[in-house]
Amino acid sequence: MSAVNARLTYLFNSYYHQTATQEEQDELMEIIHSSANDVEVTALIHEAWDNLEIDGPLFDRTKSIDILNSILQGKSDHDNIHPIRPPNKKQLWLKLGVAAAMMVFVGFGAYVLLRQDKNVIAKKNIAKAKHAHDVLPGGNKAILTLANGKTITLDSAKNGLLVNEGSARIHKTRDGQLVYETDKNGDNSAAPMNTVSTPRGGQYQLVLDDGSKVWLNSASSLSFPAVFKGKTREVEITGEAYFEVAKNAKMPFRVKVNNTVVEVLGTHFNIMAYNDEAVMKTTLLEGSVKISNSQNFSMLKPGQQAQLNQNGLIKVIDNPDADDAVAWKDGIFQFRDAGIETIMRQAARWYDVQVSFAGKMPVKEFTGRISRNVKASELMGMLKYMGINYKIEDKHITVLP
């Protein structure tokens, strides 16, 4: 192992395990971004990264490749959806140079922001900034409403069996999921409807009676029968939800949202249907779905997205940024060519804050990713390095010109 490669391996290990000093962090970034021969150094970077000592609990090997790709390309593939392919080393720096106005590598308390000319414009721990009126991120918060009107605050409810309702037994697991199980000895005469609602600043995951999994984003709701009966499995949502539907060809799964129905047999897809967004987006990752309303219908294949506007017209997009659509499920804000208004709508829902704009906003598009587990000041501090000023006062973020 060459001296340069040995040093890179040491620096990556130190950075990965949060033991690197500020000087070592700066040295690592200088090696990455100041070489006269990008191809050779990129090869060394990959070799050094492969030598990472990552047997601990932080990330598995696939996740580490995801992180490296984020550093070099500003691109992330979810390891639980598609395998990560090694990037083309000859194209890495060319792609980096034209990829976006901003790319963010998030990890271990440090943020590296890059711009189109490949210069590092920030190598600071934004989290150290002090804000008297900072806002904490959201978390697992939701309310379960039973058919009889009784409500259970899930974030404060004890783990274990919550209730027997008809033929359903409802459990809260140790990792914060709500799980429905059919009680064969229970009353099968009715299928009571339940609703799980998340507030602004909340999210929740549940497993339905048929084994289908649902992730609810903030300010969203899911209404569903405690036990699925009949010829279809029908649920209704508001806001945003990600589904992994259990296959059952004899009982199609139907999601109602506004005046639209998404019908599947078994598949993975995301629906974003907030009232303050211009279009409803259904993004398909696996399987097939049918989108229909009183005016139109469309069939989606994996890798496609249906966009439904307020006039009821459906537009199918090939090869959308599927990672961007589902990143929230994995605890990430992820943007690609997004305007400041789009970013701030997501921030408002997740941090449960009011957002206002003072004066005319600069027309900019941002590409980047950052953990949703950071304070509001850290997200806004990242944007500040790209020329977006702000102030936070009493759960109110004002974006300044």
Contacts in CASP RR format, 6 or more apart in sequence:
PFRMAT RR
TARGET T0000
AUTHOR 0000-0000-0000
METHOD contacts of the structure
MODEL  1
MSAVNARLTYLFNSYYHQTATQEEQDELMEIIHSSANDVEVTALIHEAWD
NLEIDGPLFDRTKSIDILNSILQGKSDHDNIHPIRPPNKKQLWLKLGVAA
AMMVFVGFGAYVLLRQDKNVIAKKNIAKAKHAHDVLPGGNKAILTLANGK
TITLDSAKNGLLVNEGSARIHKTRDGQLVYETDKNGDNSAAPMNTVSTPR
GGQYQLVLDDGSKVWLNSASSLSFPAVFKGKTREVEITGEAYFEVAKNAK
MPFRVKVNNTVVEVLGTHFNIMAYNDEAVMKTTLLEGSVKISNSQNFSML
KPGQQAQLNQNGLIKVIDNPDADDAVAWKDGIFQFRDAGIETIMRQAARW
YDVQVSFAGKMPVKEFTGRISRNVKASELMGMLKYMGINYKIEDKHITVL
P
1 9 0 8 1.000
2 44 0 8 1.000
4 31 0 8 1.000
4 44 0 8 1.000
5 44 0 8 1.000
5 47 0 8 1.000
5 48 0 8 1.000
7 31 0 8 1.000
8 28 0 8 1.000
8 31 0 8 1.000
8 44 0 8 1.000
8 45 0 8 1.000
8 47 0 8 1.000
8 48 0 8 1.000
9 48 0 8 1.000
9 51 0 8 1.000
9 52 0 8 1.000
11 20 0 8 1.000
11 24 0 8 1.000
11 27 0 8 1.000
11 28 0 8 1.000
11 31 0 8 1.000
11 48 0 8 1.000
12 28 0 8 1.000
12 48 0 8 1.000
12 49 0 8 1.000
12 51 0 8 1.000
12 52 0 8 1.000
13 51 0 8 1.000
13 52 0 8 1.000
13 53 0 8 1.000
14 20 0 8 1.000
14 21 0 8 1.000
14 24 0 8 1.000
15 24 0 8 1.000
15 25 0 8 1.000
15 28 0 8 1.000
15 108 0 8 1.000
15 110 0 8 1.000
16 52 0 8 1.000
16 54 0 8 1.000
16 58 0 8 1.000
16 64 0 8 1.000
16 108 0 8 1.000
17 53 0 8 1.000
17 58 0 8 1.000
17 108 0 8 1.000
18 108 0 8 1.000
18 109 0 8 1.000
20 28 0 8 1.000
25 110 0 8 1.000
25 123 0 8 1.000
26 123 0 8 1.000
29 112 0 8 1.000
29 120 0 8 1.000
29 123 0 8 1.000
31 41 0 8 1.000
32 41 0 8 1.000
32 45 0 8 1.000
32 71 0 8 1.000
33 114 0 8 1.000
33 118 0 8 1.000
33 119 0 8 1.000
33 120 0 8 1.000
35 41 0 8 1.000
38 92 0 8 1.000
38 93 0 8 1.000
39 89 0 8 1.000
39 90 0 8 1.000
39 93 0 8 1.000
42 72 0 8 1.000
42 89 0 8 1.000
42 92 0 8 1.000
42 93 0 8 1.000
43 89 0 8 1.000
45 68 0 8 1.000
45 72 0 8 1.000
46 68 0 8 1.000
46 86 0 8 1.000
46 89 0 8 1.000
49 64 0 8 1.000
49 65 0 8 1.000
49 68 0 8 1.000
52 64 0 8 1.000
54 60 0 8 1.000
54 61 0 8 1.000
54 64 0 8 1.000
59 67 0 8 1.000
60 79 0 8 1.000
62 79 0 8 1.000
62 83 0 8 1.000
62 84 0 8 1.000
63 79 0 8 1.000
65 79 0 8 1.000
65 84 0 8 1.000
65 86 0 8 1.000
66 76 0 8 1.000
66 77 0 8 1.000
66 78 0 8 1.000
66 79 0 8 1.000
66 84 0 8 1.000
67 105 0 8 1.000
67 107 0 8 1.000
69 75 0 8 1.000
69 76 0 8 1.000
69 77 0 8 1.000
69 84 0 8 1.000
69 87 0 8 1.000
70 76 0 8 1.000
70 103 0 8 1.000
70 104 0 8 1.000
70 105 0 8 1.000
70 106 0 8 1.000
70 369 0 8 1.000
71 105 0 8 1.000
71 112 0 8 1.000
72 87 0 8 1.000
72 92 0 8 1.000
72 93 0 8 1.000
72 96 0 8 1.000
73 87 0 8 1.000
73 92 0 8 1.000
73 95 0 8 1.000
73 96 0 8 1.000
73 99 0 8 1.000
73 103 0 8 1.000
74 96 0 8 1.000
74 99 0 8 1.000
74 100 0 8 1.000
74 103 0 8 1.000
74 104 0 8 1.000
74 105 0 8 1.000
74 367 0 8 1.000
74 368 0 8 1.000
74 369 0 8 1.000
75 99 0 8 1.000
75 323 0 8 1.000
76 323 0 8 1.000
76 327 0 8 1.000
76 332 0 8 1.000
76 334 0 8 1.000
76 369 0 8 1.000
77 83 0 8 1.000
77 84 0 8 1.000
77 85 0 8 1.000
77 323 0 8 1.000
78 323 0 8 1.000
78 326 0 8 1.000
78 327 0 8 1.000
78 330 0 8 1.000
80 330 0 8 1.000
81 268 0 8 1.000
81 285 0 8 1.000
81 286 0 8 1.000
81 322 0 8 1.000
81 326 0 8 1.000
87 95 0 8 1.000
93 118 0 8 1.000
96 103 0 8 1.000
96 114 0 8 1.000
96 118 0 8 1.000
97 116 0 8 1.000
97 117 0 8 1.000
97 118 0 8 1.000
98 116 0 8 1.000
99 116 0 8 1.000
99 367 0 8 1.000
100 116 0 8 1.000
100 336 0 8 1.000
100 337 0 8 1.000
100 365 0 8 1.000
100 366 0 8 1.000
100 367 0 8 1.000
100 368 0 8 1.000
101 115 0 8 1.000
101 116 0 8 1.000
101 364 0 8 1.000
101 365 0 8 1.000
101 366 0 8 1.000
101 367 0 8 1.000
101 386 0 8 1.000
102 113 0 8 1.000
102 114 0 8 1.000
102 115 0 8 1.000
102 366 0 8 1.000
102 367 0 8 1.000
102 368 0 8 1.000
102 386 0 8 1.000
103 113 0 8 1.000
103 114 0 8 1.000
103 367 0 8 1.000
103 368 0 8 1.000
104 111 0 8 1.000
104 112 0 8 1.000
104 113 0 8 1.000
104 368 0 8 1.000
104 369 0 8 1.000
104 370 0 8 1.000
104 382 0 8 1.000
105 111 0 8 1.000
105 112 0 8 1.000
106 332 0 8 1.000
106 369 0 8 1.000
106 370 0 8 1.000
106 371 0 8 1.000
107 371 0 8 1.000
109 125 0 8 1.000
109 127 0 8 1.000
110 123 0 8 1.000
110 124 0 8 1.000
110 125 0 8 1.000
111 122 0 8 1.000
111 124 0 8 1.000
111 125 0 8 1.000
111 126 0 8 1.000
111 370 0 8 1.000
111 378 0 8 1.000
111 382 0 8 1.000
112 120 0 8 1.000
112 122 0 8 1.000
112 123 0 8 1.000
113 120 0 8 1.000
113 121 0 8 1.000
113 122 0 8 1.000
113 382 0 8 1.000
113 385 0 8 1.000
113 386 0 8 1.000
114 120 0 8 1.000
114 121 0 8 1.000
115 121 0 8 1.000
121 385 0 8 1.000
122 385 0 8 1.000
126 377 0 8 1.000
126 378 0 8 1.000
126 381 0 8 1.000
126 382 0 8 1.000
127 374 0 8 1.000
127 375 0 8 1.000
127 378 0 8 1.000
129 377 0 8 1.000
129 378 0 8 1.000
129 381 0 8 1.000
131 375 0 8 1.000
131 377 0 8 1.000
131 392 0 8 1.000
133 392 0 8 1.000
133 393 0 8 1.000
133 394 0 8 1.000
133 395 0 8 1.000
134 375 0 8 1.000
134 376 0 8 1.000
134 377 0 8 1.000
134 392 0 8 1.000
135 351 0 8 1.000
135 352 0 8 1.000
135 353 0 8 1.000
135 375 0 8 1.000
135 376 0 8 1.000
135 377 0 8 1.000
135 392 0 8 1.000
135 395 0 8 1.000
135 397 0 8 1.000
136 351 0 8 1.000
136 375 0 8 1.000
136 376 0 8 1.000
137 201 0 8 1.000
137 350 0 8 1.000
137 351 0 8 1.000
137 372 0 8 1.000
137 373 0 8 1.000
137 374 0 8 1.000
137 375 0 8 1.000
137 376 0 8 1.000
138 201 0 8 1.000
138 202 0 8 1.000
138 203 0 8 1.000
138 218 0 8 1.000
138 350 0 8 1.000
138 351 0 8 1.000
138 352 0 8 1.000
138 372 0 8 1.000
139 155 0 8 1.000
139 201 0 8 1.000
139 202 0 8 1.000
139 203 0 8 1.000
140 154 0 8 1.000
140 155 0 8 1.000
140 176 0 8 1.000
140 202 0 8 1.000
140 203 0 8 1.000
140 204 0 8 1.000
140 205 0 8 1.000
141 154 0 8 1.000
141 155 0 8 1.000
141 198 0 8 1.000
141 199 0 8 1.000
141 201 0 8 1.000
141 202 0 8 1.000
141 203 0 8 1.000
141 204 0 8 1.000
142 154 0 8 1.000
142 155 0 8 1.000
142 178 0 8 1.000
142 196 0 8 1.000
142 197 0 8 1.000
142 198 0 8 1.000
142 199 0 8 1.000
142 202 0 8 1.000
142 203 0 8 1.000
142 204 0 8 1.000
142 216 0 8 1.000
143 151 0 8 1.000
143 152 0 8 1.000
143 153 0 8 1.000
143 154 0 8 1.000
143 196 0 8 1.000
143 197 0 8 1.000
143 199 0 8 1.000
144 151 0 8 1.000
144 152 0 8 1.000
144 154 0 8 1.000
144 162 0 8 1.000
144 170 0 8 1.000
144 178 0 8 1.000
144 194 0 8 1.000
144 195 0 8 1.000
144 196 0 8 1.000
145 151 0 8 1.000
145 194 0 8 1.000
145 195 0 8 1.000
145 196 0 8 1.000
145 197 0 8 1.000
146 152 0 8 1.000
146 163 0 8 1.000
146 165 0 8 1.000
146 192 0 8 1.000
146 194 0 8 1.000
147 165 0 8 1.000
147 192 0 8 1.000
147 193 0 8 1.000
147 194 0 8 1.000
147 226 0 8 1.000
148 192 0 8 1.000
152 162 0 8 1.000
152 163 0 8 1.000
154 172 0 8 1.000
154 176 0 8 1.000
154 178 0 8 1.000
154 196 0 8 1.000
154 204 0 8 1.000
157 172 0 8 1.000
158 172 0 8 1.000
159 172 0 8 1.000
159 173 0 8 1.000
159 174 0 8 1.000
159 176 0 8 1.000
160 171 0 8 1.000
160 172 0 8 1.000
160 173 0 8 1.000
161 169 0 8 1.000
161 170 0 8 1.000
161 171 0 8 1.000
162 170 0 8 1.000
162 171 0 8 1.000
162 172 0 8 1.000
163 169 0 8 1.000
163 170 0 8 1.000
164 170 0 8 1.000
164 183 0 8 1.000
164 186 0 8 1.000
165 192 0 8 1.000
165 194 0 8 1.000
165 226 0 8 1.000
166 183 0 8 1.000
166 186 0 8 1.000
166 187 0 8 1.000
166 188 0 8 1.000
166 190 0 8 1.000
166 192 0 8 1.000
166 226 0 8 1.000
166 227 0 8 1.000
167 182 0 8 1.000
167 183 0 8 1.000
167 184 0 8 1.000
167 186 0 8 1.000
167 187 0 8 1.000
167 188 0 8 1.000
167 191 0 8 1.000
167 226 0 8 1.000
167 227 0 8 1.000
168 180 0 8 1.000
168 181 0 8 1.000
168 182 0 8 1.000
168 183 0 8 1.000
168 192 0 8 1.000
168 209 0 8 1.000
168 226 0 8 1.000
168 227 0 8 1.000
169 180 0 8 1.000
169 181 0 8 1.000
169 182 0 8 1.000
169 183 0 8 1.000
170 178 0 8 1.000
170 179 0 8 1.000
170 180 0 8 1.000
170 181 0 8 1.000
170 194 0 8 1.000
170 226 0 8 1.000
171 178 0 8 1.000
171 179 0 8 1.000
171 180 0 8 1.000
171 181 0 8 1.000
172 178 0 8 1.000
172 179 0 8 1.000
173 179 0 8 1.000
176 204 0 8 1.000
176 205 0 8 1.000
177 205 0 8 1.000
177 206 0 8 1.000
177 207 0 8 1.000
178 196 0 8 1.000
178 204 0 8 1.000
178 205 0 8 1.000
178 206 0 8 1.000
178 207 0 8 1.000
179 206 0 8 1.000
179 207 0 8 1.000
180 206 0 8 1.000
180 207 0 8 1.000
180 208 0 8 1.000
180 209 0 8 1.000
180 226 0 8 1.000
180 227 0 8 1.000
181 209 0 8 1.000
182 209 0 8 1.000
182 227 0 8 1.000
188 227 0 8 1.000
191 225 0 8 1.000
191 226 0 8 1.000
191 227 0 8 1.000
191 228 0 8 1.000
191 229 0 8 1.000
192 225 0 8 1.000
192 226 0 8 1.000
193 223 0 8 1.000
193 224 0 8 1.000
193 225 0 8 1.000
193 226 0 8 1.000
194 223 0 8 1.000
194 224 0 8 1.000
194 225 0 8 1.000
194 226 0 8 1.000
195 221 0 8 1.000
195 222 0 8 1.000
195 223 0 8 1.000
195 224 0 8 1.000
196 204 0 8 1.000
196 206 0 8 1.000
196 216 0 8 1.000
196 221 0 8 1.000
196 222 0 8 1.000
197 220 0 8 1.000
197 221 0 8 1.000
198 204 0 8 1.000
198 216 0 8 1.000
198 217 0 8 1.000
198 218 0 8 1.000
198 219 0 8 1.000
198 220 0 8 1.000
198 221 0 8 1.000
199 218 0 8 1.000
199 219 0 8 1.000
199 352 0 8 1.000
200 218 0 8 1.000
200 219 0 8 1.000
200 348 0 8 1.000
200 349 0 8 1.000
200 350 0 8 1.000
200 352 0 8 1.000
201 218 0 8 1.000
201 219 0 8 1.000
201 349 0 8 1.000
201 350 0 8 1.000
201 351 0 8 1.000
201 352 0 8 1.000
202 218 0 8 1.000
202 219 0 8 1.000
202 350 0 8 1.000
202 352 0 8 1.000
203 215 0 8 1.000
203 216 0 8 1.000
203 217 0 8 1.000
203 218 0 8 1.000
203 328 0 8 1.000
204 215 0 8 1.000
204 216 0 8 1.000
205 213 0 8 1.000
205 214 0 8 1.000
205 215 0 8 1.000
205 216 0 8 1.000
206 213 0 8 1.000
206 214 0 8 1.000
206 216 0 8 1.000
206 222 0 8 1.000
207 213 0 8 1.000
207 214 0 8 1.000
208 214 0 8 1.000
208 224 0 8 1.000
208 228 0 8 1.000
208 233 0 8 1.000
208 235 0 8 1.000
209 225 0 8 1.000
209 226 0 8 1.000
209 227 0 8 1.000
209 228 0 8 1.000
210 228 0 8 1.000
210 233 0 8 1.000
210 246 0 8 1.000
210 248 0 8 1.000
210 251 0 8 1.000
210 253 0 8 1.000
211 246 0 8 1.000
212 233 0 8 1.000
212 243 0 8 1.000
212 244 0 8 1.000
212 245 0 8 1.000
212 246 0 8 1.000
212 253 0 8 1.000
213 243 0 8 1.000
213 244 0 8 1.000
214 222 0 8 1.000
214 235 0 8 1.000
214 241 0 8 1.000
214 242 0 8 1.000
214 243 0 8 1.000
214 244 0 8 1.000
215 241 0 8 1.000
215 242 0 8 1.000
215 329 0 8 1.000
216 222 0 8 1.000
216 240 0 8 1.000
216 241 0 8 1.000
217 239 0 8 1.000
217 240 0 8 1.000
217 241 0 8 1.000
217 242 0 8 1.000
217 272 0 8 1.000
217 328 0 8 1.000
217 329 0 8 1.000
217 349 0 8 1.000
218 349 0 8 1.000
218 350 0 8 1.000
218 352 0 8 1.000
219 239 0 8 1.000
219 274 0 8 1.000
219 349 0 8 1.000
220 237 0 8 1.000
220 238 0 8 1.000
220 239 0 8 1.000
220 240 0 8 1.000
220 241 0 8 1.000
221 237 0 8 1.000
221 238 0 8 1.000
221 239 0 8 1.000
222 235 0 8 1.000
222 236 0 8 1.000
222 237 0 8 1.000
222 241 0 8 1.000
223 235 0 8 1.000
223 236 0 8 1.000
223 237 0 8 1.000
224 234 0 8 1.000
224 235 0 8 1.000
224 236 0 8 1.000
225 234 0 8 1.000
228 251 0 8 1.000
230 251 0 8 1.000
231 250 0 8 1.000
231 251 0 8 1.000
231 252 0 8 1.000
232 251 0 8 1.000
232 252 0 8 1.000
232 253 0 8 1.000
232 254 0 8 1.000
233 248 0 8 1.000
233 251 0 8 1.000
233 252 0 8 1.000
233 253 0 8 1.000
233 254 0 8 1.000
234 254 0 8 1.000
234 256 0 8 1.000
235 253 0 8 1.000
235 254 0 8 1.000
235 255 0 8 1.000
235 256 0 8 1.000
236 255 0 8 1.000
236 256 0 8 1.000
236 257 0 8 1.000
237 255 0 8 1.000
237 256 0 8 1.000
237 257 0 8 1.000
237 271 0 8 1.000
237 273 0 8 1.000
238 257 0 8 1.000
238 273 0 8 1.000
239 257 0 8 1.000
239 271 0 8 1.000
239 272 0 8 1.000
239 273 0 8 1.000
239 274 0 8 1.000
239 275 0 8 1.000
240 270 0 8 1.000
240 271 0 8 1.000
240 272 0 8 1.000
240 273 0 8 1.000
240 274 0 8 1.000
240 328 0 8 1.000
241 255 0 8 1.000
241 270 0 8 1.000
241 271 0 8 1.000
242 268 0 8 1.000
242 269 0 8 1.000
242 270 0 8 1.000
242 271 0 8 1.000
242 326 0 8 1.000
242 329 0 8 1.000
243 253 0 8 1.000
243 255 0 8 1.000
243 264 0 8 1.000
243 267 0 8 1.000
243 268 0 8 1.000
243 269 0 8 1.000
243 270 0 8 1.000
243 271 0 8 1.000
244 268 0 8 1.000
245 253 0 8 1.000
245 264 0 8 1.000
245 265 0 8 1.000
245 266 0 8 1.000
245 267 0 8 1.000
245 268 0 8 1.000
245 269 0 8 1.000
246 266 0 8 1.000
247 265 0 8 1.000
247 266 0 8 1.000
248 265 0 8 1.000
248 266 0 8 1.000
249 265 0 8 1.000
252 263 0 8 1.000
252 264 0 8 1.000
252 265 0 8 1.000
253 263 0 8 1.000
253 264 0 8 1.000
253 265 0 8 1.000
253 266 0 8 1.000
254 261 0 8 1.000
254 262 0 8 1.000
254 263 0 8 1.000
254 264 0 8 1.000
255 261 0 8 1.000
255 262 0 8 1.000
255 263 0 8 1.000
255 264 0 8 1.000
255 271 0 8 1.000
257 271 0 8 1.000
257 273 0 8 1.000
257 280 0 8 1.000
258 273 0 8 1.000
258 280 0 8 1.000
259 293 0 8 1.000
259 294 0 8 1.000
259 312 0 8 1.000
260 280 0 8 1.000
260 291 0 8 1.000
260 292 0 8 1.000
260 293 0 8 1.000
260 308 0 8 1.000
260 312 0 8 1.000
261 290 0 8 1.000
261 291 0 8 1.000
261 292 0 8 1.000
261 293 0 8 1.000
262 269 0 8 1.000
262 271 0 8 1.000
262 282 0 8 1.000
262 289 0 8 1.000
262 290 0 8 1.000
262 291 0 8 1.000
263 289 0 8 1.000
263 290 0 8 1.000
263 292 0 8 1.000
264 287 0 8 1.000
264 288 0 8 1.000
264 289 0 8 1.000
264 290 0 8 1.000
265 288 0 8 1.000
266 287 0 8 1.000
267 284 0 8 1.000
267 285 0 8 1.000
267 286 0 8 1.000
267 287 0 8 1.000
267 288 0 8 1.000
267 289 0 8 1.000
268 284 0 8 1.000
268 285 0 8 1.000
268 286 0 8 1.000
268 287 0 8 1.000
269 282 0 8 1.000
269 283 0 8 1.000
269 284 0 8 1.000
269 285 0 8 1.000
269 286 0 8 1.000
269 289 0 8 1.000
269 300 0 8 1.000
270 281 0 8 1.000
270 282 0 8 1.000
270 283 0 8 1.000
270 285 0 8 1.000
270 325 0 8 1.000
270 326 0 8 1.000
270 329 0 8 1.000
271 280 0 8 1.000
271 281 0 8 1.000
271 282 0 8 1.000
272 280 0 8 1.000
272 281 0 8 1.000
272 282 0 8 1.000
272 283 0 8 1.000
272 325 0 8 1.000
273 280 0 8 1.000
273 281 0 8 1.000
274 345 0 8 1.000
274 349 0 8 1.000
276 345 0 8 1.000
277 345 0 8 1.000
278 309 0 8 1.000
278 310 0 8 1.000
279 307 0 8 1.000
279 308 0 8 1.000
279 309 0 8 1.000
279 310 0 8 1.000
280 307 0 8 1.000
280 308 0 8 1.000
281 305 0 8 1.000
281 306 0 8 1.000
281 307 0 8 1.000
281 308 0 8 1.000
281 325 0 8 1.000
282 289 0 8 1.000
282 291 0 8 1.000
282 300 0 8 1.000
282 305 0 8 1.000
282 306 0 8 1.000
282 308 0 8 1.000
283 303 0 8 1.000
283 304 0 8 1.000
283 305 0 8 1.000
283 320 0 8 1.000
283 322 0 8 1.000
283 325 0 8 1.000
283 326 0 8 1.000
284 300 0 8 1.000
284 301 0 8 1.000
284 302 0 8 1.000
284 303 0 8 1.000
284 304 0 8 1.000
284 305 0 8 1.000
285 302 0 8 1.000
285 303 0 8 1.000
285 322 0 8 1.000
285 326 0 8 1.000
286 302 0 8 1.000
287 301 0 8 1.000
287 302 0 8 1.000
288 299 0 8 1.000
288 300 0 8 1.000
288 301 0 8 1.000
288 302 0 8 1.000
289 299 0 8 1.000
289 300 0 8 1.000
290 297 0 8 1.000
290 298 0 8 1.000
290 299 0 8 1.000
290 300 0 8 1.000
291 297 0 8 1.000
291 298 0 8 1.000
291 299 0 8 1.000
291 300 0 8 1.000
291 306 0 8 1.000
291 308 0 8 1.000
291 314 0 8 1.000
292 298 0 8 1.000
293 308 0 8 1.000
293 312 0 8 1.000
293 314 0 8 1.000
295 312 0 8 1.000
295 313 0 8 1.000
296 312 0 8 1.000
296 313 0 8 1.000
296 314 0 8 1.000
297 314 0 8 1.000
298 306 0 8 1.000
298 314 0 8 1.000
298 316 0 8 1.000
300 306 0 8 1.000
300 316 0 8 1.000
303 318 0 8 1.000
303 319 0 8 1.000
303 320 0 8 1.000
303 322 0 8 1.000
304 316 0 8 1.000
304 317 0 8 1.000
304 318 0 8 1.000
304 319 0 8 1.000
304 320 0 8 1.000
305 316 0 8 1.000
305 317 0 8 1.000
305 320 0 8 1.000
305 322 0 8 1.000
305 325 0 8 1.000
306 314 0 8 1.000
306 315 0 8 1.000
306 316 0 8 1.000
306 317 0 8 1.000
307 314 0 8 1.000
307 315 0 8 1.000
307 316 0 8 1.000
307 317 0 8 1.000
308 314 0 8 1.000
308 315 0 8 1.000
309 315 0 8 1.000
321 336 0 8 1.000
323 334 0 8 1.000
324 334 0 8 1.000
324 335 0 8 1.000
324 336 0 8 1.000
327 333 0 8 1.000
327 334 0 8 1.000
327 369 0 8 1.000
328 334 0 8 1.000
328 346 0 8 1.000
328 372 0 8 1.000
331 371 0 8 1.000
331 372 0 8 1.000
331 373 0 8 1.000
332 369 0 8 1.000
332 370 0 8 1.000
332 371 0 8 1.000
332 372 0 8 1.000
333 343 0 8 1.000
333 346 0 8 1.000
333 347 0 8 1.000
333 350 0 8 1.000
333 369 0 8 1.000
333 370 0 8 1.000
333 371 0 8 1.000
333 372 0 8 1.000
333 379 0 8 1.000
334 368 0 8 1.000
334 369 0 8 1.000
335 342 0 8 1.000
335 343 0 8 1.000
335 366 0 8 1.000
335 367 0 8 1.000
335 368 0 8 1.000
335 369 0 8 1.000
336 367 0 8 1.000
336 368 0 8 1.000
337 365 0 8 1.000
337 366 0 8 1.000
337 367 0 8 1.000
338 365 0 8 1.000
338 366 0 8 1.000
338 367 0 8 1.000
339 364 0 8 1.000
339 365 0 8 1.000
339 366 0 8 1.000
340 361 0 8 1.000
340 362 0 8 1.000
340 364 0 8 1.000
340 366 0 8 1.000
340 383 0 8 1.000
340 388 0 8 1.000
340 399 0 8 1.000
341 357 0 8 1.000
341 361 0 8 1.000
343 366 0 8 1.000
343 383 0 8 1.000
344 355 0 8 1.000
344 397 0 8 1.000
344 399 0 8 1.000
345 355 0 8 1.000
347 353 0 8 1.000
347 355 0 8 1.000
347 376 0 8 1.000
347 379 0 8 1.000
347 380 0 8 1.000
347 397 0 8 1.000
348 354 0 8 1.000
348 355 0 8 1.000
348 397 0 8 1.000
350 372 0 8 1.000
351 376 0 8 1.000
351 395 0 8 1.000
351 397 0 8 1.000
352 395 0 8 1.000
353 376 0 8 1.000
353 392 0 8 1.000
353 395 0 8 1.000
353 396 0 8 1.000
353 397 0 8 1.000
354 395 0 8 1.000
354 396 0 8 1.000
354 397 0 8 1.000
355 396 0 8 1.000
355 397 0 8 1.000
355 398 0 8 1.000
355 399 0 8 1.000
356 396 0 8 1.000
356 397 0 8 1.000
356 398 0 8 1.000
356 399 0 8 1.000
357 398 0 8 1.000
357 399 0 8 1.000
358 398 0 8 1.000
358 399 0 8 1.000
358 400 0 8 1.000
358 401 0 8 1.000
359 400 0 8 1.000
359 401 0 8 1.000
360 401 0 8 1.000
361 399 0 8 1.000
361 401 0 8 1.000
362 387 0 8 1.000
362 388 0 8 1.000
362 401 0 8 1.000
364 386 0 8 1.000
364 387 0 8 1.000
364 388 0 8 1.000
366 383 0 8 1.000
366 386 0 8 1.000
370 378 0 8 1.000
370 379 0 8 1.000
370 382 0 8 1.000
376 392 0 8 1.000
376 397 0 8 1.000
377 392 0 8 1.000
380 388 0 8 1.000
380 390 0 8 1.000
380 392 0 8 1.000
380 397 0 8 1.000
381 390 0 8 1.000
383 390 0 8 1.000
384 390 0 8 1.000
388 399 0 8 1.000
389 399 0 8 1.000
389 400 0 8 1.000
389 401 0 8 1.000
390 397 0 8 1.000
390 398 0 8 1.000
390 399 0 8 1.000
390 400 0 8 1.000
391 397 0 8 1.000
391 398 0 8 1.000
391 400 0 8 1.000
392 398 0 8 1.000
END
